[in-house]
Amino acid sequence: MSMTRRRFLTMSAVALTLPRPSAAATTAEPAIWRGRALGADVSLRIVGLDRAASARLWRRVSHTLAQVEARFSLHRASELTRLNATGLLVNPSADMRALIALSDQLHRSTQGAFDPSVQPLWLALAQAGDLAGARARTGWPRVEIAADRIRLAPGMALTFNGIAQGHAADRIADLMRHEGLTDVLIDAGEIAALGGNAGTPWRVGIAGPDGAPLANRALRDRALATSSPGATRVGPQGAAHILHPDGRVPLWRTVSVSAPRAVLADGLSTAFCLMTRAEIDAALAQHPGAALEYLG
C-alpha cells in the first residue's frame, strides 16, 4: 500500500537528483545504494563516501532497515503483528514507544485525522467485509498506553503505514550522521536530505497520483513527505487508501509537508489529506518546524 502511495515522489526525486559531475568531481560522484523496506524502494546518494568503505556502510544500512521491519511490518513477524494478534505488547522497544507517543501527539494536533487504528477498516474495504463492524473496532483513544505495555481493545489492530517510512528515513539519517557523512539524500518512501549535492541543496520532485510533476523543492538538512490518497485504491469499490474511522473522504489529491524529521512530515502529510485548510493551519501552528509545501 505505502509503496504505491509514494512511488511517484520516488521517481521524481531520483530524476531530479542525478549527480552533475564537474571537472573537479568526475572521480567522486555520489555513491548509490538501493534496497527495500516496508514495501517501498529505498535509495541513498552519498557525496564524499570512499567507495572502499561503502560495503561496510551498506551492511549497516541493511541492518537498520531490518530493525524497522522487525518493529512495524504488517506483512512479516514484528512487534506490530504481535500486538495486533494478541492485543497486548509488553516491554515495547524504544522505537515502538517513540512512534506510539508521536502518533498520540499527532492524533491530538490533527483533531483525530491521524489515527493508526484504521487497520480493521482497511481490511474490511480490501475484503468487501462489514464496514460498520470494522468502524466499531477503531478509535485511537481506545488504545491503552503505559511505559511498559500497549494494550488494544478487543478486535482492534494498528497500522503505522502513515508514519513508519518517515521513521525509516530518520533512522538512516541518524546512521549517516553517526558515520560522519554530511551530504546524503535518503529516499525511504519519504525523503530526508542531509547537507547538499556539490555545494547546492538537494532538489526533489513532488508529483500527483498519476505521476504528473507538480512542483520541486530544494532541501538541505530537512525532510519531505508526500501523500496522494488516490495513488492506491482499496478493495472492489476502489476506496482511497487514506482512511478515517468516521468514514470521511480525502479532501485533497496530493499533500506535501516538510519538517526537520521525516516521521513528522510523514504523519502530517497523511492526516492533512483528510483536513480542511483551516484545520491544517491550526495543526501546523502546533508543529512550528513543519511547513506545507504543496496542497492541491
C-alpha positions as CSV (number, residue, x, y, z in Angstrom):
1,M,0.0,0.0,0.0
2,S,2.6,2.5,1.0
3,M,4.9,1.7,-1.9
4,T,2.4,2.8,-4.4
5,R,1.4,5.9,-2.5
6,R,5.0,7.1,-2.6
7,R,6.2,5.7,-5.9
8,F,5.8,8.9,-8.0
9,L,7.7,11.0,-5.5
10,T,10.5,8.5,-5.5
11,M,10.7,8.5,-9.3
12,S,10.7,12.3,-9.5
13,A,13.3,12.7,-6.7
14,V,15.7,10.3,-8.3
15,A,15.3,12.0,-11.7
16,L,16.0,15.5,-10.2
17,T,19.0,14.5,-8.1
18,L,21.1,12.7,-10.6
19,P,24.7,13.9,-10.0
20,R,26.1,16.5,-12.3
21,P,29.9,15.8,-12.4
22,S,32.2,18.8,-12.7
23,A,35.8,18.8,-13.7
24,A,36.7,18.6,-10.0
25,A,34.2,15.9,-9.2
26,T,34.4,13.5,-12.1
27,T,36.2,10.9,-9.9
28,A,34.0,11.5,-6.8
29,E,30.4,11.0,-7.9
30,P,27.9,10.2,-5.2
31,A,27.9,6.6,-4.0
32,I,24.4,5.0,-4.6
33,W,22.7,2.2,-2.7
34,R,19.3,0.7,-3.4
35,G,17.1,-1.7,-1.3
36,R,13.6,-2.2,0.1
37,A,11.9,-1.8,3.4
38,L,8.2,-1.7,4.5
39,G,7.1,-2.5,0.9
40,A,8.9,0.6,-0.5
41,D,12.0,1.1,-2.6
42,V,14.8,2.7,-0.6
43,S,17.7,4.6,-2.2
44,L,20.7,6.6,-0.8
45,R,23.0,9.0,-2.6
46,I,26.1,9.9,-0.6
47,V,28.6,12.6,-1.5
48,G,32.1,12.1,-0.2
49,L,32.0,8.4,0.6
50,D,35.1,6.4,-0.1
51,R,33.9,3.6,-2.2
52,A,36.2,1.2,-0.4
53,A,34.3,1.9,2.8
54,S,30.8,1.6,1.2
55,A,30.4,-2.1,1.6
56,R,30.6,-1.8,5.4
57,L,28.1,1.1,5.4
58,W,25.6,-0.7,3.2
59,R,25.6,-3.6,5.7
60,R,24.7,-1.2,8.5
61,V,22.0,0.4,6.4
62,S,20.5,-3.0,5.7
63,H,20.7,-3.9,9.4
64,T,18.9,-0.6,10.3
65,L,16.1,-1.3,7.8
66,A,15.8,-4.9,9.1
67,Q,15.2,-3.4,12.6
68,V,12.5,-1.1,11.3
69,E,10.8,-4.1,9.6
70,A,11.0,-6.1,12.9
71,R,9.2,-3.3,14.7
72,F,6.5,-2.1,12.2
73,S,5.9,-4.5,9.4
74,L,2.4,-5.7,8.8
75,H,3.5,-8.5,6.4
76,R,6.1,-10.4,8.5
77,A,6.6,-11.2,12.1
78,S,7.1,-8.0,14.0
79,E,6.2,-6.2,17.2
80,L,3.2,-4.7,15.4
81,T,1.9,-8.1,14.2
82,R,2.3,-9.5,17.8
83,L,0.4,-6.5,19.2
84,N,-2.4,-6.9,16.6
85,A,-2.6,-10.6,17.1
86,T,-2.7,-10.6,20.9
87,G,-3.9,-7.1,21.8
88,L,-1.0,-6.7,24.2
89,L,2.7,-5.8,23.8
90,V,4.7,-6.0,26.9
91,N,8.0,-4.0,27.2
92,P,7.8,-2.5,23.7
93,S,11.0,-1.3,22.1
94,A,12.2,2.3,22.3
95,D,11.3,2.7,18.6
96,M,7.7,1.4,19.2
97,R,7.3,3.7,22.2
98,A,8.5,6.7,20.2
99,L,6.1,6.0,17.3
100,I,3.2,5.4,19.7
101,A,4.0,8.7,21.5
102,L,4.2,10.7,18.3
103,S,1.0,9.0,17.0
104,D,-0.7,10.2,20.1
105,Q,0.6,13.7,19.7
106,L,-0.5,13.8,16.0
107,H,-3.9,12.4,16.8
108,R,-4.5,15.3,19.1
109,S,-2.9,18.0,17.0
110,T,-4.9,16.9,13.9
111,Q,-8.2,16.7,15.8
112,G,-8.2,12.9,15.2
113,A,-7.4,12.9,11.5
114,F,-4.2,10.9,12.2
115,D,-5.5,7.6,13.5
116,P,-3.4,4.4,13.3
117,S,-6.4,2.3,14.5
118,V,-7.9,2.2,11.0
119,Q,-6.4,-1.2,10.1
120,P,-9.7,-3.1,10.7
121,L,-11.4,-0.7,8.3
122,W,-8.7,-1.1,5.7
123,L,-9.0,-4.9,5.9
124,A,-12.8,-4.6,5.6
125,L,-12.6,-2.5,2.5
126,A,-10.0,-4.7,0.9
127,Q,-12.1,-7.9,1.6
128,A,-15.5,-6.3,1.0
129,G,-16.3,-7.0,4.6
130,D,-18.5,-5.4,7.3
131,L,-17.6,-1.7,7.3
132,A,-19.9,-0.8,10.2
133,G,-18.4,-3.6,12.3
134,A,-14.9,-2.6,11.4
135,R,-15.5,1.0,12.4
136,A,-16.8,-0.1,15.8
137,R,-13.3,-1.6,16.3
138,T,-11.4,1.6,15.6
139,G,-10.6,4.7,17.6
140,W,-7.1,5.7,18.8
141,P,-8.4,6.8,22.3
142,R,-9.2,3.2,23.0
143,V,-5.5,2.3,22.9
144,E,-4.1,1.9,26.4
145,I,-0.6,3.3,26.6
146,A,1.7,2.7,29.5
147,A,5.5,2.8,30.0
148,D,5.8,-1.0,29.9
149,R,2.9,-2.1,27.7
150,I,0.5,-1.2,25.0
151,R,-3.0,-2.8,25.1
152,L,-5.7,-2.7,22.4
153,A,-9.4,-3.1,22.9
154,P,-10.9,-6.3,21.6
155,G,-10.9,-6.5,17.8
156,M,-8.6,-3.5,17.4
157,A,-5.5,-3.5,15.1
158,L,-3.0,-0.8,14.3
159,T,-1.1,0.2,11.2
160,F,1.8,2.6,11.0
161,N,1.8,2.8,7.2
162,G,1.2,6.6,7.6
163,I,4.3,7.2,9.6
164,A,6.8,4.2,9.6
165,Q,8.5,5.1,6.3
166,G,9.4,8.5,7.7
167,H,10.7,6.8,10.7
168,A,12.9,4.6,8.5
169,A,14.3,7.6,6.7
170,D,15.1,9.2,10.0
171,R,16.9,6.1,11.3
172,I,19.1,6.0,8.2
173,A,19.8,9.8,8.5
174,D,20.9,9.2,12.1
175,L,23.2,6.4,11.0
176,M,24.7,8.7,8.3
177,R,25.4,11.4,10.9
178,H,27.0,8.9,13.2
179,E,29.2,7.8,10.4
180,G,30.3,11.4,9.9
181,L,28.6,11.7,6.4
182,T,27.2,15.2,5.8
183,D,25.9,15.1,2.2
184,V,23.3,12.4,1.8
185,L,19.9,12.1,0.1
186,I,17.8,9.3,1.6
187,D,14.6,8.1,-0.1
188,A,12.8,5.5,2.1
189,G,9.4,6.3,0.7
190,E,9.9,9.7,2.3
191,I,12.8,11.9,1.7
192,A,15.5,13.0,4.2
193,A,18.2,15.4,2.9
194,L,21.5,15.9,4.7
195,G,23.7,18.7,3.5
196,G,23.7,19.2,-0.2
197,N,24.8,17.9,-3.6
198,A,28.0,19.5,-5.0
199,G,27.5,22.6,-2.8
200,T,23.9,23.1,-3.6
201,P,20.7,21.9,-1.9
202,W,19.3,18.6,-3.0
203,R,16.3,19.0,-5.3
204,V,13.4,16.6,-5.1
205,G,10.1,16.5,-7.0
206,I,6.5,16.4,-6.0
207,A,4.2,14.5,-8.3
208,G,0.5,13.7,-8.2
209,P,-1.2,10.3,-8.1
210,D,-0.9,10.0,-11.9
211,G,2.8,10.7,-11.9
212,A,2.5,14.2,-13.4
213,P,5.1,16.6,-11.9
214,L,3.5,19.2,-9.7
215,A,6.5,21.1,-8.1
216,N,10.0,20.6,-6.9
217,R,11.7,21.8,-3.8
218,A,15.2,22.4,-2.5
219,L,16.1,20.5,0.6
220,R,19.1,20.9,3.0
221,D,19.0,19.2,6.4
222,R,15.3,18.7,6.1
223,A,12.7,16.1,5.2
224,L,9.8,16.0,2.8
225,A,6.8,13.6,2.7
226,T,4.0,13.5,0.1
227,S,0.6,11.7,0.3
228,S,-1.8,11.1,-2.6
229,P,-4.9,9.3,-1.4
230,G,-5.8,8.2,-4.9
231,A,-2.4,6.6,-5.7
232,T,-3.6,3.4,-4.2
233,R,-7.2,2.1,-4.3
234,V,-8.5,-0.4,-1.8
235,G,-11.0,-3.2,-2.5
236,P,-13.6,-3.7,-5.1
237,Q,-15.1,-0.2,-4.6
238,G,-11.7,1.4,-5.2
239,A,-11.7,3.4,-2.0
240,A,-8.9,5.9,-1.4
241,H,-6.4,4.2,1.0
242,I,-6.0,7.1,3.5
243,L,-8.9,6.4,5.9
244,H,-10.6,7.9,8.9
245,P,-12.7,5.9,11.4
246,D,-15.7,8.1,10.8
247,G,-15.7,7.4,7.1
248,R,-14.8,10.9,5.9
249,V,-13.2,11.1,2.5
250,P,-10.0,12.8,1.5
251,L,-10.3,16.5,0.5
252,W,-7.1,16.8,-1.4
253,R,-5.4,14.8,-4.3
254,T,-1.8,15.5,-3.1
255,V,-0.4,16.9,0.1
256,S,3.3,17.5,0.7
257,V,4.9,18.6,4.0
258,S,8.4,19.3,5.1
259,A,9.8,19.1,8.6
260,P,13.1,18.6,10.4
261,R,12.3,14.9,10.8
262,A,10.7,12.7,8.1
263,V,8.5,10.9,10.6
264,L,6.7,14.1,11.5
265,A,6.4,15.2,7.8
266,D,5.0,11.7,7.0
267,G,2.3,11.7,9.7
268,L,1.2,15.3,8.9
269,S,1.0,14.7,5.1
270,T,-1.2,11.7,5.8
271,A,-3.5,13.5,8.2
272,F,-3.8,16.6,6.1
273,C,-5.4,14.7,3.2
274,L,-8.5,14.5,5.4
275,M,-8.5,18.1,6.8
276,T,-9.7,21.5,5.6
277,R,-7.2,24.2,5.0
278,A,-8.2,25.9,8.3
279,E,-7.7,22.7,10.2
280,I,-4.3,22.2,8.5
281,D,-3.2,25.7,9.5
282,A,-4.2,25.0,13.1
283,A,-2.3,21.8,13.2
284,L,0.8,23.4,11.7
285,A,0.7,26.0,14.5
286,Q,1.3,23.1,16.9
287,H,4.4,21.9,15.0
288,P,6.4,25.1,14.3
289,G,9.2,23.2,12.5
290,A,6.8,21.8,9.8
291,A,5.7,23.6,6.6
292,L,3.0,22.9,4.0
293,E,4.9,22.5,0.7
294,Y,2.0,21.5,-1.7
295,L,-1.7,21.2,-1.4
296,G,-4.0,20.5,-4.3
